[in-house]
Amino acid sequence: MAGMMGLEGATVAAIAAMAVATYACRAGGYWLLRRLHPSRFLRAMLAALPGALFIAFVVPALAAGGAMQWAGAAATLAMVAATGNVALGIIAGTGTAWVVWALR
């Protein structure tokens, strides 16, 4: 078909290599933690890591963003605070950002 983009061999190889590397990192982490007995400090640090990574992604986006990003973030926080449900917060934030985008 004219205009359709095809996958080149190098692209498929790069995607496959990234998938293997991702799996190796995840599996390697589980393998390592099964053999080691992490201290209470390390367990606490690992438990806090997902939140820190989330903030590392969100803060720069908000700092560079406009009304759409801020409205979405506010709606997400409000919904999670009201319901305690992160999935509903994500839906509310995405929907709010979409409405702000559509109205501009």
Buried (B, 14 or more C-beta within 10 A) or exposed (E): EEEEEEEEEEEEEEEEEEEEEEEEEEEEEEEEEEEEEEEEEEEEEEEEEEEEEEEEEBEEEEEEBEEBBBBBBEBBEBBBEEEEEEEBBBBBBEBBBEBBBEEE
